[in-house]
Amino acid sequence: MNRRGLADFLRSRRERITPAEVGLPSGPRRRTPGLRREEVAQLAYISTEYYTRLEQARGSHPSREVLAQLARALRLTDPERDHLHHLAGTPPGPPPGPSREVRQSILDLLDRLPFAAAFVTSAIFEIIAWNDLAAALMEDFSAVPRRDRNLLRRAFLGPHPDGRRLYGVSDSDAFTRHSVPELRAAAARYPGDPEVTGLIDELLSGSEEFARLWADHQVGGGPTLRKTFDHPVVGRVTVNCDALDITDRDQRVVIYTATPGSPSDEALRLLSVIGTQHMGVSG
């Protein structure tokens, strides 16, 4: 175990993360950049005293479970996670859970699609990045808690404002059928990951529909390539749906475009102008 190398790596990574990136309030003015030690300890479910000892190169050999929790708390990429394990003298195992880190090139791509609604989902259908038009078409994702950005929770558990399931999209039933087998496959790729198992348990206990589909062990059809949104401001918007897999991150880029010159194209262009301001309805 390279205690000094581990300490330096943890401290440098902690100082690069802002509280907003991990869903924590910024609070009073901070004397140092990044997260506080106690915040990392809280996110990793370990004591502040033990984490402090690790950063001071005095800590005992961390277990695989602690390393996995630290990797998640510090938002480490897969190469960084492997490096953390090597510093701790523990060979890295399978990824601890679905990656939520989106490559900068993908974020740039989203911004370069001004007339397409585009977003990125994790392996368990959490929306982890989006452009302005996706927020205007679906909802302002920045205004809702992270857990409510999961499309499976929204589809099976709601909320469904005005009776509009999953943003009033026409293929919501088809989505639920094909998403359950994909979630099962993700659970097999990340066995024992608390976020994955917690999501499954929540859906099983809260949705009879999900429980039935989960018990059926059926393979649903692929995602719909054309769908219609019932938008509260601009009405019906029909879009083409294309999905691009990011295999090294186990993520997916979803892009919605309208036929050029169609009423739906005009509606998307209008949404690109008005954005999420004064929409009056979220979700």
Residue pairs with C-beta under 8 A, 6 or more apart in sequence:
1 61
1 87
1 88
1 89
2 87
2 88
2 89
3 57
3 58
3 59
4 57
5 87
6 54
6 57
6 84
6 87
6 88
7 54
7 55
7 56
7 57
9 83
9 84
9 87
10 40
10 51
10 54
10 55
10 70
10 74
11 55
13 74
13 76
13 80
14 34
14 35
14 37
14 40
14 55
14 74
15 32
15 33
15 34
15 35
16 33
16 34
17 34
17 35
17 74
17 75
18 26
18 34
18 35
19 25
19 26
19 27
19 35
19 39
20 26
21 75
22 35
22 39
22 43
22 73
22 75
23 145
23 146
24 35
24 39
30 36
35 43
37 48
37 51
37 52
37 55
38 48
38 51
40 51
40 70
40 73
40 74
41 47
41 48
41 50
41 51
41 52
42 48
43 69
43 72
43 73
44 51
44 66
44 69
44 70
44 72
44 73
45 69
46 66
46 69
46 70
50 59
51 59
53 59
53 60
54 62
61 88
61 89
61 90
62 70
62 88
62 90
64 90
64 93
67 84
67 85
67 88
67 90
68 96
68 97
70 76
70 84
71 80
71 81
71 84
71 96
72 96
72 97
74 80
75 100
75 101
76 84
77 99
77 101
78 95
78 99
78 248
81 92
81 95
81 96
82 92
85 91
85 92
85 93
86 92
94 189
94 190
94 191
95 189
95 190
95 250
96 190
96 193
97 190
97 193
97 194
97 195
97 196
98 122
98 123
98 124
98 126
98 186
98 190
98 193
98 195
98 196
98 250
99 122
99 123
99 249
99 250
99 251
100 122
100 126
100 128
101 249
102 120
102 128
102 129
102 249
102 251
103 246
103 249
106 120
106 129
106 246
106 253
107 129
109 118
109 253
110 118
110 119
110 120
110 129
110 130
110 131
110 134
110 253
111 131
113 131
113 133
113 255
114 131
114 133
114 272
115 133
115 257
115 265
115 268
115 269
115 272
116 131
116 133
116 255
116 256
116 257
116 268
117 131
117 133
117 134
117 136
117 137
117 138
117 239
117 255
117 256
117 268
118 130
118 131
118 133
118 134
118 253
118 254
118 255
118 256
119 127
119 129
119 130
119 131
119 134
119 138
119 141
119 253
119 254
120 127
120 128
120 129
120 130
120 246
120 251
120 252
120 253
120 254
121 127
121 128
121 151
121 251
121 252
121 254
122 128
122 250
122 251
123 186
123 189
123 190
123 250
123 251
124 150
124 152
124 183
124 186
124 195
124 196
124 199
125 150
125 151
125 152
125 179
125 182
125 183
126 146
126 149
126 150
126 151
127 141
127 149
127 150
127 151
128 149
128 251
130 141
132 272
132 275
132 276
133 268
133 271
133 272
134 141
134 256
135 141
135 142
135 275
135 276
136 271
136 272
136 274
136 275
136 276
136 279
137 167
137 229
137 231
137 237
137 256
137 268
137 271
138 167
138 229
138 283
139 167
139 276
139 282
139 283
140 276
140 282
141 149
143 276
143 282
144 282
144 283
147 153
148 154
150 199
151 166
151 175
151 179
152 179
152 183
152 199
152 203
152 210
153 199
153 202
153 203
154 166
154 167
154 283
155 165
155 166
155 172
155 175
155 176
155 179
156 176
156 203
156 206
156 207
156 209
156 210
157 202
157 203
157 206
157 207
158 165
159 283
160 166
161 281
161 282
161 283
162 232
162 281
164 230
164 232
164 283
165 172
166 172
166 175
167 229
167 230
167 283
168 229
168 230
168 231
168 232
169 175
169 227
169 228
169 229
169 230
170 224
170 227
170 228
170 229
170 230
171 223
171 224
171 227
174 220
174 221
174 223
174 224
175 223
175 224
176 209
176 210
176 213
177 213
177 218
177 220
177 221
178 220
178 221
178 222
178 223
179 220
180 210
180 213
180 214
180 220
181 218
181 219
181 220
183 199
183 200
184 214
184 217
186 196
186 250
187 196
187 197
187 200
189 250
190 196
200 214
203 210
203 211
203 214
204 210
204 211
204 214
223 241
223 243
224 241
225 240
225 241
225 242
226 238
226 239
226 240
226 241
227 238
227 239
227 241
228 236
228 237
228 238
228 239
229 236
229 237
229 238
229 239
230 236
231 237
231 267
231 271
232 279
232 280
232 281
233 271
233 274
233 279
233 280
233 281
234 267
234 270
234 271
235 267
236 264
237 258
237 264
237 267
237 268
237 271
238 258
238 259
238 262
238 264
239 256
239 257
239 258
239 264
239 268
240 256
240 257
240 258
240 259
241 254
241 255
241 256
242 254
242 255
242 257
243 252
243 253
243 254
243 255
244 252
244 253
244 255
245 251
245 252
246 252
246 253
258 264
258 265
258 267
258 268
259 265
